[in-house]
Amino acid sequence: MIPTQPIKRTLPVQDRYQDKQRAVPHESPSKNLPLIATKDILWALYLYPGRFLAKTPRILNFCLGISQPVIQLLMKPLRNELARHFLKAFGPEKTYSECESIARQYIVNDLRRIGDDLLLEQDKIPIRCLAFHGREYLDDALGTGNGVLLVGLHWMAERVALRHLMNSGYPVLSIRNQEPRDDFMGRLGRKFFQPRYVRFLHNVIREEVFIQDRECSLKLLARLRSNGIVSLLIDVPFSQEVMHLPFLGRTQRISAGALHLARITGCSVLPMIATGNADGLEIQIHPPLAFDYSIPKEDFCRRYLPMIIQILELSVYSYPDQYDCWAKIKNDPCP
């Protein structure tokens, strides 16, 4: 279960509201990228030999297991960067040695996520759900007939959790970036491997809408108004309206689009946390948040978005090696 008492933080909440700010970063021009980068090679291995090995799950898991020492060695610079992120986020509550251990486990979990994705694509993965806390909140919210908005973060087990929900009779529509920025890829990866990786993830996620789709908002609204379920991960600024809030020891741009959908449709908003992997999944759905829909849009976001972030941030502090986006966190001071 998720702890109920928040960890005290000294960073104050900034409630400056950025109305209609372009939140999705522009891609770096291809001419500034190298022809080929390490990420391109990893993508090639992942999309071709990896998918072939996934046809035999036992062989795939064996290969991932024996590759862990080599991956840990190759990822030492990333481990060091992650340890610094953890140290900044936890402050005096963790030593550097403890942060290094969390970083090492993070890489182990990331390898497992890779294997789970490869098996999810081919429907060759039995999901063992150890706990589904808060299922009654989801059922009650659907019973209102106004749709459900699951707000969360990028967890390692997010895609496994969505597949389990779908298999359990709760199909979820996700929102994704069709052209995510990646500073580690080369021109070959941008032109050839990234589009194929996006298509691969489509086979994993199944139900999704891209932010580049001109009808993205209409599709999300249609799903909610038909009493469906939508999942929005708010730690990446996918919408044009954002707030600058303290998150994991730094100031981050947090998407306000989820609250706008809630305000327009009157849907239930439930924070969701997913930890573990396909062999031991745990899902935690929080009770629906109580909103006052009569207040102005800007005040609505200022009041409720920090509350959602505090709930989700607490879960990251509880399960730091399960959160996927540590390496992408950079201080984003409010302009």
Phi, psi and omega per residue, in radians:
M1 nan 2.679 -3.128
I2 -1.448 2.316 3.109
P3 -1.029 2.624 -3.083
T4 -1.736 -0.272 -3.117
Q5 -1.689 2.126 -3.098
P6 -1.253 2.654 3.039
I7 -1.380 2.328 -3.094
K8 -1.256 2.374 3.136
R9 -2.215 2.554 -3.118
T10 -1.592 -0.250 -3.102
L11 -1.278 2.122 -3.092
P12 -1.279 2.683 3.091
V13 -1.366 2.211 3.024
Q14 -1.692 2.206 -3.072
D15 -1.894 0.348 3.116
R16 -1.150 2.229 -3.062
Y17 -1.756 2.181 -3.113
Q18 -1.724 1.703 -3.051
D19 -1.396 2.159 3.094
K20 0.985 0.697 3.054
Q21 -1.492 2.409 3.134
R22 -1.208 1.928 -3.022
A23 -1.614 -0.514 -3.093
V24 -1.405 2.050 -3.078
P25 -1.156 2.561 3.084
H26 -1.310 2.575 3.117
E27 -1.271 2.607 3.059
S28 -1.205 2.454 3.112
P29 -1.028 2.466 -3.093
S30 -1.040 -0.539 -3.082
K31 -1.166 -0.336 3.120
N32 -1.507 -0.104 -3.130
L33 -1.647 2.605 3.024
P34 -1.195 2.837 -3.139
L35 -1.073 -0.775 -3.139
I36 -2.467 2.444 -3.120
A37 -2.259 2.958 -3.131
T38 -1.000 -0.667 -3.137
K39 -1.062 -0.627 3.123
D40 -1.085 -0.726 3.138
I41 -1.139 -0.750 3.124
L42 -1.107 -0.713 3.091
W43 -1.054 -0.752 -3.129
A44 -1.069 -0.757 3.123
L45 -1.152 -0.664 -3.085
Y46 -1.203 -0.789 -3.007
L47 -1.395 -0.366 -3.061
Y48 -2.008 -1.276 3.082
P49 -1.043 -0.650 -3.118
G50 -1.077 -0.789 -3.127
R51 -1.214 -0.546 3.078
F52 -1.167 -0.772 3.134
L53 -1.134 -0.506 -3.114
A54 -1.156 -0.260 3.080
K55 -1.155 -0.374 3.065
T56 -2.188 1.610 -3.030
P57 -0.921 -0.661 -3.107
R58 -1.102 -0.715 3.129
I59 -1.192 -0.707 3.115
L60 -1.055 -0.845 -3.128
N61 -1.103 -0.634 3.095
F62 -1.120 -0.784 -3.134
C63 -1.126 -0.709 3.098
L64 -1.135 -0.634 -3.135
G65 -1.172 -0.820 -3.095
I66 -1.282 -0.308 -3.135
S67 -1.499 -0.142 -3.051
Q68 -1.025 -0.802 3.132
P69 -1.049 -0.700 3.130
V70 -1.168 -0.759 3.131
I71 -1.093 -0.730 3.114
Q72 -1.060 -0.673 3.126
L73 -1.189 -0.782 -3.137
L74 -1.166 -0.532 -3.078
M75 -1.620 0.273 -3.120
K76 -1.019 -0.753 3.080
P77 -1.041 -0.685 3.096
L78 -1.162 -0.696 3.110
R79 -1.039 -0.736 3.140
N80 -1.135 -0.699 3.122
E81 -1.152 -0.721 3.117
L82 -1.113 -0.728 3.138
A83 -1.055 -0.656 3.099
R84 -1.174 -0.671 3.072
H85 -1.072 -0.795 -3.135
F86 -1.095 -0.730 -3.109
L87 -1.111 -0.697 3.124
K88 -1.199 -0.670 -3.106
A89 -1.249 -0.740 -3.074
F90 -1.515 -0.401 -3.129
G91 1.135 -2.427 -3.080
P92 -1.263 -0.097 -3.118
E93 -1.260 -0.346 3.132
K94 -2.270 2.502 3.017
T95 -1.480 2.906 3.126
Y96 -1.119 -0.635 3.113
S97 -1.086 -0.726 3.095
E98 -1.127 -0.676 3.118
C99 -1.159 -0.624 3.066
E100 -1.109 -0.693 3.124
S101 -1.129 -0.694 3.088
I102 -1.106 -0.715 -3.140
A103 -1.113 -0.689 3.116
R104 -1.115 -0.759 3.125
Q105 -1.184 -0.567 3.077
Y106 -1.007 -0.764 -3.119
I107 -1.196 -0.665 3.059
V108 -1.051 -0.792 3.138
N109 -1.140 -0.616 3.133
D110 -1.159 -0.708 3.070
L111 -1.072 -0.707 3.126
R112 -1.156 -0.667 3.085
R113 -1.054 -0.712 3.116
I114 -1.037 -0.811 3.118
G115 -1.107 -0.712 3.121
D116 -1.082 -0.739 3.134
D117 -1.078 -0.764 -3.138
L118 -1.069 -0.662 -3.136
L119 -1.382 -0.568 3.084
L120 -1.086 -0.653 -3.119
E121 -1.046 -0.643 -3.051
Q122 -1.754 0.185 3.129
D123 0.948 0.668 -3.138
K124 -2.023 0.635 -3.083
I125 -2.374 1.941 3.025
P126 -1.353 2.162 -3.102
I127 -1.605 2.174 3.125
R128 -1.815 1.778 -3.115
C129 -1.564 1.987 -3.122
L130 -1.373 -0.543 -3.100
A131 -2.726 2.439 3.061
F132 -2.282 1.368 -3.121
H133 -1.332 2.391 3.067
G134 1.495 0.240 3.109
R135 -1.055 -0.564 3.134
E136 -1.139 -0.544 3.096
Y137 -1.175 -0.680 3.110
L138 -1.140 -0.775 3.138
D139 -1.109 -0.761 -3.134
D140 -1.124 -0.697 -3.138
A141 -1.134 -0.719 3.088
L142 -1.149 -0.496 3.125
G143 -1.177 -0.327 3.101
T144 -1.311 -0.372 3.101
G145 1.448 0.142 -3.095
N146 -1.831 0.106 -3.116
G147 1.513 2.887 -3.101
V148 -2.323 2.329 3.067
L149 -1.947 1.964 3.068
L150 -1.589 1.971 3.132
V151 -1.772 2.365 -3.101
G152 -2.750 -2.840 -3.140
L153 -2.180 3.078 3.108
H154 -1.431 1.596 3.086
W155 -1.588 2.642 3.081
M156 -0.983 -0.633 -3.057
A157 -1.646 0.231 -3.039
E158 -1.033 -0.838 -3.074
R159 -1.243 -0.598 3.043
V160 -1.114 -0.716 -3.141
A161 -1.123 -0.733 3.124
L162 -1.116 -0.677 3.105
R163 -1.157 -0.687 3.113
H164 -1.127 -0.699 3.094
L165 -1.088 -0.747 3.119
M166 -1.088 -0.770 3.134
N167 -1.150 -0.404 -3.119
S168 -1.615 0.096 3.100
G169 1.653 0.312 3.118
Y170 -2.152 1.289 3.117
P171 -1.102 2.364 -3.042
V172 -2.142 2.308 3.046
L173 -1.618 2.180 -3.133
S174 -1.825 2.741 3.050
I175 -1.988 2.349 -3.073
R176 -2.435 2.851 3.054
N177 -1.681 2.106 -3.112
Q178 -1.293 -0.393 -3.133
E179 -2.295 1.168 -3.102
P180 -1.150 2.489 3.115
R181 -1.250 2.386 3.116
D182 -2.509 1.899 -3.083
D183 -1.334 -0.077 -3.066
F184 -1.803 0.007 -3.130
M185 -1.684 2.843 3.065
G186 -1.829 -3.052 -3.125
R187 -1.136 -0.608 3.100
L188 -1.109 -0.760 3.130
G189 -1.139 -0.711 -3.118
R190 -1.123 -0.698 -3.050
K191 -1.474 -0.619 -2.951
F192 -1.956 -0.893 -2.979
F193 -1.471 -0.675 -3.095
Q194 -1.079 -0.814 3.092
P195 -1.015 -0.626 3.117
R196 -1.246 -0.599 3.077
Y197 -1.166 -0.682 3.098
V198 -1.085 -0.717 3.103
R199 -1.176 -0.645 3.083
F200 -1.056 -0.804 3.136
L201 -1.123 -0.526 3.076
H202 -1.084 -0.663 3.105
N203 -1.200 -0.421 3.113
V204 -1.428 -0.828 -3.022
I205 -1.428 -0.646 3.086
R206 1.334 -1.100 -3.087
E207 -1.851 1.961 -3.066
E208 -2.717 2.803 3.020
V209 -2.403 2.448 -3.079
F210 -1.648 2.558 3.122
I211 -1.143 -0.380 3.110
Q212 -1.340 -0.215 3.134
D213 -1.251 2.161 -3.131
R214 -1.083 -0.397 3.130
E215 -1.769 0.336 -3.098
C216 -0.965 -0.919 -3.100
S217 -1.091 -0.684 -3.136
L218 -1.138 -0.660 3.134
K219 -1.193 -0.688 3.099
L220 -1.135 -0.771 3.119
L221 -1.089 -0.714 -3.130
A222 -1.103 -0.700 3.136
R223 -1.143 -0.762 -3.131
L224 -1.173 -0.712 -3.109
R225 -1.257 -0.264 3.037
S226 -1.658 0.308 3.140
N227 1.102 0.636 3.076
G228 -1.665 -3.044 -3.096
I229 -2.050 2.336 3.082
V230 -2.148 2.409 3.084
S231 -1.936 2.202 3.094
L232 -2.193 2.203 3.100
L233 -1.751 1.941 -2.890
I234 -1.612 0.037 3.136
D235 -1.436 -0.106 3.024
V236 -2.053 2.217 -3.049
P237 -1.258 1.587 -3.109
F238 -1.597 -0.271 -3.071
S239 -1.839 2.980 -3.121
Q240 -1.484 -0.093 3.126
E241 -2.138 2.167 -3.052
V242 -2.339 2.838 2.972
M243 -2.148 2.580 3.050
H244 -1.653 2.018 -3.050
L245 -2.333 2.646 3.035
P246 -1.212 2.298 -3.125
F247 -2.632 2.029 3.110
L248 0.997 0.763 3.041
G249 1.463 0.050 -3.139
R250 -2.398 2.906 3.069
T251 -1.612 2.137 -3.062
Q252 -2.150 2.674 2.999
R253 -1.449 2.101 -3.105
I254 -1.988 2.274 -3.100
S255 -1.161 2.338 3.083
A256 -1.724 0.016 -3.070
G257 -1.056 -0.587 -3.129
A258 -1.068 -0.714 -3.130
L259 -1.237 -0.558 3.084
H260 -1.138 -0.715 3.078
L261 -1.072 -0.749 -3.141
A262 -1.109 -0.709 -3.090
R263 -1.197 -0.620 -3.126
I264 -1.289 -0.732 -3.001
T265 -1.691 -0.367 -3.041
G266 1.264 0.361 -3.117
C267 -1.259 2.855 3.058
S268 -1.379 2.421 3.127
V269 -1.982 2.072 -3.091
L270 -2.179 2.056 3.010
P271 -1.137 2.410 -3.122
M272 -2.247 2.444 3.130
I273 -2.231 2.364 3.122
A274 -2.274 2.167 -3.132
T275 -2.282 2.839 3.129
G276 1.653 -2.536 3.137
N277 -2.730 -2.964 -3.055
A278 -1.138 -0.417 3.117
D279 -1.480 -0.231 -3.117
G280 -2.842 1.316 -3.064
L281 -1.587 2.436 3.010
E282 -2.262 2.232 3.126
I283 -2.015 2.301 3.087
Q284 -2.157 2.032 3.063
I285 -1.938 2.171 -3.121
H286 -1.415 2.807 3.077
P287 -1.052 2.679 3.112
P288 -1.064 2.466 -3.128
L289 -1.402 2.475 3.140
A290 -1.581 2.118 -3.088
F291 -2.055 2.617 2.967
D292 -1.798 1.762 -3.029
Y293 -1.361 -0.050 -3.088
S294 -1.484 -0.245 -3.083
I295 -1.401 2.741 -3.127
P296 -1.034 2.744 -3.048
K297 -0.980 -0.850 -3.095
E298 -1.088 -0.773 3.127
D299 -1.163 -0.583 3.126
F300 -1.054 -0.813 -3.131
C301 -1.209 -0.731 3.141
R302 -1.069 -0.599 -3.074
R303 -1.386 -0.718 -2.920
Y304 -1.808 -0.483 -3.125
L305 -1.137 -0.753 3.061
P306 -1.023 -0.596 3.131
M307 -1.134 -0.742 3.118
I308 -1.134 -0.764 -3.124
I309 -1.087 -0.681 3.132
Q310 -1.104 -0.699 3.106
I311 -1.098 -0.814 -3.088
L312 -1.263 -0.647 3.132
E313 -1.091 -0.696 3.121
L314 -1.022 -0.671 3.131
S315 -1.177 -0.585 3.096
V316 -1.157 -0.713 3.096
Y317 -1.126 -0.510 3.111
S318 -1.354 -0.583 -3.104
Y319 -2.301 1.139 -3.030
P320 -1.130 -0.533 -3.120
D321 -1.389 -0.037 3.129
Q322 -1.740 -0.170 -3.098
Y323 -1.557 2.245 -2.924
D324 -1.449 -0.411 -2.904
C325 -1.814 0.398 3.132
W326 -1.006 -0.766 -3.056
A327 -1.176 -0.294 -3.111
K328 -1.643 -0.066 -3.093
I329 -1.350 2.169 3.053
K330 -2.396 2.563 3.140
N331 -1.097 2.243 -3.073
D332 -2.173 1.381 -3.074
P333 -1.068 2.514 3.141
C334 -1.185 2.196 -3.091
P335 -1.219 nan nan
